[in-house]
Amino acid sequence: TLFGFLPAPTGVDVKFGISGDGVLGGLPASISLAIGGGYEVEEVYRTGDGANLTTVADVSRISIDRFAVYVEPAFTQQLSATPLDLYFGARVYFRENLPSPNAIHSSGSYFPDEIRLLETSIRPGIRYKTLKTDRPHGDMRGIDTGTLIEWAPSFLGNRIVGTADYARLNAAVRYYTPLFDIAPDRKLNLFNAYFAGQVAADWLTGTSVPFHEQAKFGGLYPKQGMGGNIRGFENFEHPALFKSALNLEARFVGPAFFIETIFPVLVTFIDVGYFSGFKADGYFKPANDSDIESSNGVLASAGATISLNLMGITYIGFTFAVPLAGTRADDSGIDTALAIGLHF
């Protein structure tokens, strides 16, 4: 932080993309290259054999500080016309982590894929989208749903640097509908509200499922694991093979501040999620599934986000969340976090 409270930049991420008519009937295709690097502090909640840290040490988590760099080229080809889109994609992901020598446990000791990993996968998917946004009044309506299959078999070069051999199935449905608008014909929004809901599930299977894949929530709308979907919990607290989330929100918008694209937003929410399973055998140090504690459970929270829409570019504000089921790693009863953008 700067001056003890302002967020300080610690790295940079850059993404280049080219899109246009593809090779199949002029349907859209895109090629992208993402590169980045910087200083990171990541919280780890399991040992390399899958055990909960609280069962082997007098700590609930470990902070690993490191410098990390990554490169990720990707390709996507749309296979059918909208609103129902079939597409095929592929990506290559290389990451190099340099843990600090004073870390309690270095990444290399516990999570082989977290020190260095080359991962190649193919990604077929389907998406249906009718989502529309009322720009002057800031509400959303329609549906956005999609399913993604990601396959990273070992023969695609996934044993050259690190080890990966897994498949992912991810599905999500997002639905938005207006609740009320007290001045629908007014150019500058006065006050309105709409409902937003999301159901998502993420399932992994394979002989070598990297830790970072179990920690995140992949698919069309990737998040940083259970805590990324169930607000109020740490992002990487519950890595698992199966993760699911239900997010229900009422979003209250307005009034606009003289410009139609600058207005406050109050979001009240309830989040519920379930996680189960953790891959230890065949990838980490030998362990029996029966030895892995806290490998499944329910998380739930309720709270609110107060934010400001900035010129239609992003939302920025603060989220307050109270855990209703499950506990945070730091045992606190409330979580506050900087919010950038809408949750979904």
N, C-alpha and C positions, 0 to 999 in steps of 0.2 A: 504494500500500500504506500501511497504518498501522503505524507503528513499524518500518518497513523490511521487514516480512514478512507482516503480516496483510492479506488482500484487503480493499480499500476499496470501498464502493458508489460508482458513478460515474454511475448513471442509474436509470431506473424504466420498467418495462413493465407495462401493465394491460390485461386482456382481459375484456370483458363478453360474456356469452352468454345466449341465451334458446332453450330447446328445448321441443318438444312435438309434438303431432300435426300433421302437415303437410297439404297439400292433396290428397294422393293416398291415398285409402283409410285415412286415419288413421296412415299410416306416419310414423316420426319425421322431424323437420326441425329445423334450428337456424339461428339468425342470431347472428353474433358481430361484435364491434368490438374491435380491438386497437390501442392507441396506446402510444407510448413515445418515449423520448429519453434522451440522455446523451452522455458523452464516450467516444470510441472510439479505439483505435489498431489499425490494420489493416495487415497485412503484404502487400505487392504484389510479385509475382515476374516480371511481364512488363511491357513497355512497351505503349503504346497500339496499336502496329502488330503486336503479337503476339510480338515477339522476347523471348527470355530476357534478363533484365537483365544476366546475366554476359557476354553477347556484346557489349553496347554500353557497359558501364561497369564499373568495378572494384568492383562491389557485387553481391551475390547477391539482395538484396531491398531494398525501400524501406518505411519506416514512415510511414504517413499518419495523423497525429493530427487529430481533428476532433470537432465536436459534431454529432450527427445526431438528427433527429426523423422519425417515420413514423406513418402512419395506415393501417389495413388492415381494412375491412369485408368480411365473407364470408357466404355462404349455402350450406347443404347440405340436400338433400332425398333421403331414402332412397327407393328405388324398388321394393324387394322385401324379403321377410322374411328373418330370420337362419336358419341360419348363413351363407347365401350372400347377401351384401348388394350390390345394385346401387344406385348413388347418382349424383346430379348436383350439382355445386357451381359457384360463381362467386366470384371475389374481385376487389377493387380494392386496389391497393397504391400508396401515394404516399410517397416518401422525399425528404428535403431534407438534404444534407450541407453543413456549413460547415467546410472544411479550415482548419487554422491557417496563417497567412501564412508561417511558417518551415518548412513542409514542403518536402522536397527537390524533389518533384514534386507539385503539387496534383492532386486527383482530376479536376478539370475539364480539365486539360491532357491527360490520358491516357485516362480512361475517362468518356465523356460521361454514361452512365447512373449513374455513382457520385456525381455532384454533385446531380442532381435528376432524378426519374423518376416518371411516372404510368403504371402498368401495370394493364391489365384482362385477365382471363383466365377461361375456362370450364373446368370440371374434372370430366368424367365418370370413373367408376371402378367397380371391383368388388373385393369383399373377402370372404374366407372365413376364419372364425375359430372354433376349438374350444379356445382356450387356457384353462387353469384353473391357479389358484395354490393350493397347500396353505398356508394362512395360518400354522398353528402350526409347520410344519416348513420353510416358506420355499422350497419347490421349485416348479417350473413344469413343466407337461406339455401337449402339444397342438401345434397348428399355427396360424399366423397369416400369411396370405398375401394380397397385393393387387396390383392393377395400376391405375395412374392415368395418364390422358391430360390434359395441360394445353395449351390452345390460346390463344395471345395474338396474334391477327391485328391488323394495323395499323388496320383499320377499326373496332375497338372503342375508339378514342380513344387508341391507343398511339403516336401521333405528336404529341399535343398538348403534352406536356412530356417531353422526351427521346424516345427511339426504341426501340420493341420490336416485333418481328414474328417469332414463333417458335412451335414446338410441342415438347412434351416427352412422352416415353414413359418411365414408370418402373415397374419390377416388383420385388417383393421377396417372399421366402419365409423365414419364421422357424419353426424346429422345436425343441421341447423334450421331453426324456424323462428320467425318473429313472434313476440309475445304481445307487445303494444307499442304504439307511437302516438304521443299526445298531440303532435303537430306534424302529421305526415306530409302536408303540402308546403311546409315552410322550407325555404332553401337551406338555411343554416339549421342544423339539427337542434331541437330544444331538449327532448328527453325521450328515449325509447329503450326497449329491452328485447333481447332474444335469447332463446335456449340453445345451448351447444352440448352435444353428447358424443362420447367416443367409447367404443369397445375395441380392444386390441388383444391379440394373443401371439406369443412368440415361442416356438418349439425347436430345440436343437437335438440332433442325434449324430452319433459317429464314434469312431474309435479314438480320435484325437481332437477334442473340442477345445480350442485355445481359451485360456482364462478370460481374455478380453472380450471374446464373443459371448461367453456366459454372463459377463458383467453387464453387457449392453442390451438394449431392446432394439432389434434391427428392423428391417423391412422398409416400406416406402417412407415411413416417418420415424427415423431412428432417434432413440432417446438414450440417455445414460442410465440404463438399467431400471430396476424397480423404483428407485428414488427419483428417477427422471419422470416417471409416469404417476407415481403416488406421491404427491407433494408432502413435504414435511419430513421426509426420510432421506438419509444420505444416498447419493446416486449409486454407489457400488456396494451398499451394505449387504445385499442379498443376491449374489450371482447364482444363477440357476439354469437348468436345462429348459424348464417351462416357466413362462412368465405371462401373466394376464392382467388386464387393467380395465376398469370401468370408471370413466370420468363424466360427471354431470355438473353443468354450470348454468347459472343465470347471469347474463352480461348486461349491465345497465350503462347506457351510453349517453353522454352529453352533460351540459349544453356545449355547443361549439364556441370557441373563443375567437370570434370575428372572422376566422378562416375555417372553411368547412372541413379541412383535414387536421385541425388541432382541437382535440376534445378529450375530456377525462373519461375513464372507463372503470367501473367497479365490477369485479367478478366475484361471485360467491360460488363455492364449489364443494362437492363431496367426491372423494376418490376412494375406490376399493380395488384391491388387487390380491392375487394369489400366486405363489411361486412354489416350485417343488423340484427336487433332484439337483445333483451337482456331480459333474464328471471328474472323478479322481483316478480310478483304475485305468490303466492303459495310456495315461498321459502324465500325470503327476507321480509322485512317489507312491508306492503301493499303499492302499488303504481299503478297508472294507466299508461298504456303504453304511453298515450299522454303526460304524465309528464316527460318522459325519453327523454332528448334531446341527439342529436348526436348518436342515436342508429343505424344509417346507414350512409354509405358514401363510397367514392372512395379514395384509396391511390395509389400514383404512385411515383416512384423515378428512378434516373439514377445515375450511378457512376462507380467506378472501385475498384478492389482489387489487391494489389500487394503483392505476397506471395512467399514463398520458400518451395518446396517439400523437406521434410527431410527423406531420405532413404525409401520412399514409405510408411512411417508410418502416417504422417499427413502433412498438409500445415499450415504454420503460417505466418501471415503478417498483413496488415492493410486495412480496407475498408473505402472508401470515398463515401458518398451518398448525393445527393441533392434531397429533396422532390420536386416533380412536381405537385402533387395534394394532398390535405390534408396538415395539419400543425402538426409539432411536439409539444409536450406538453410544451417544453421550448421555443417555437417560434424561434428556431435557423434555419438558412437557409442551414446548412450543418451539416452532422454527420460523425464523425470518430470513428472507433471501431476496437479493436483487433480481427483479424479473425483467427480462428483455424479450419482447415479443409475447404473443398469446401462447397459452400452453398447447393448444392444438387448433 
